Amino acid sequence: MRWLTVSLIAVLSAGCGYNRIQTLDEQANAYKSQIEVQLQRRADLVPNLVETVKGYAKHEETIFTEVAEARAKLGGAIQSGSLQQMADANQTLTGALGRLIAISEAYPQLKANENFRMLQDQLEGTENRIATARQDYNTAVQTYNAYIRQFPQVLTAKATGKGAREYFEVTGAEKREAPQVKFQ
């Protein structure tokens, strides 16, 4: 009987998964922080890009206001910590930046400007970092969510209040469709 009690306690304590749940949760938090860092880096590059474009396209005030508002919205979303707000604000900023970059097509001197090209390269690198951070986070969330749904970890997760985590999903304009080629 004593052996059975010791075996039962050993199995329950080893199989509860509490430490593993905490480790996976912290890993997901770390990857979420990387998304926030990269989104903030992107938002910090925007004012320099806007100022560079302003020097060439002074009459494009509407787009400058739109970019500033989108950047502020992203900053607020990062502060909130809400993945959905961050994804939506990132989409808004992506659209505004796309229109800002499109302006450069009308100004050949701007396209040739070293500072503008450098900022575009930094923005592109940051976009890649955001995509990587989002992928890393979603992988960590998938591992965590799958783990807490297994028995007996599901019991430990419920007892400690740990539930499934939300994925960082791309929204709207970020969901890219393949371009269609039409011959006329």
Protein Blocks (a to p, Z undefined) as FASTA:
>chain_A
ZZmmmmmmmmmmmmnommmmmmmmmmmmmmmmmmmmmmmmmmmmmmmmmmmmmmmmmmlm
mmmmmmmmmmmmmmmmmmnopaklmmmmmmmmmmmmmmmmmmmmmmmklmmpmklmmmmm
mmmmmmmmmmmmmmmmmmmmmmmmmmmmpcfklmmmmmnopacddddddehjlmccdddd
ddZZ
